[in-house]
Amino acid sequence: MRHLLRMAAYSSQTNMHARNLAIVWAPNLLRSKEIEASGFNGTAAFMEVRVQSIVVEFILTHVEQLF
């Protein structure tokens, strides 16, 4: 998480701020075998990724308090 936070520090150059990093990394960081096994697709899959990205963004914006 601290590494992703360091990456977000360069967002003015890379446009990879905490929200974009969360969108990209959330499905890997919060992977759910149950969801993969159930065959989520379409709207359900989109909503799951959205929740995951919100959680990862929260963690990134509160790294110092959490870790």
N, C-alpha and C positions, 0 to 999 in steps of 0.2 A: 504494500500500500504506500509506503514511503517513496518507493521508486516512482509509482504513478503520480504521486503528489509532486515529485521533482519534475516529472514530465509536464505536468499542468502548469508549473512555474514558467514554462516557455510558450504558453498558449498564445501570446501576442505574435509569435513567429510561426507557430505550427497550427494554430486554431484547434488544438487538442486540449481544451479546458476540461475541468472535472466532469461535466455532463457528457461530452463526447467520449472521453476515456471510459466512463461508466457504461455507455451504450456498447462500446466495442468489447470491453473486458467482462462485463457482467455475465453473459452466458457461459463463459469459461470458469469464472470464479465461483459462481453459484449454481453450478450444474446440478440438475436433478435427474437421477436415473428413472425415477417413477414417471416423471413427465415424458421423458424420451420413450419409455416403455408403453405409455398409454397412447402414444401416437398423436400428441397435440399437433394441430395444424391450424392454419388460418387465424381467426380472431383470438382463439384461446392461446395459441403460441405467442402472438404479438403481445397480449396482455401479460403473460408470464415474463417475457423479456422486459417489458416496461417496468414491472414491479422489481425485477432483479436490478435493472439499471438505476432505479430510484434508491435502492438500498446501497448499492456501490457508490453512487454519488454522495449519499449521506456520509458513508464511511470516509470517503476521500476528503470531504469538507470538514471532517472532525477527527482527522488522524491523530493530532496532538492530544486530544482529550481521551481518545479510545486506546491509544497504544502508548 
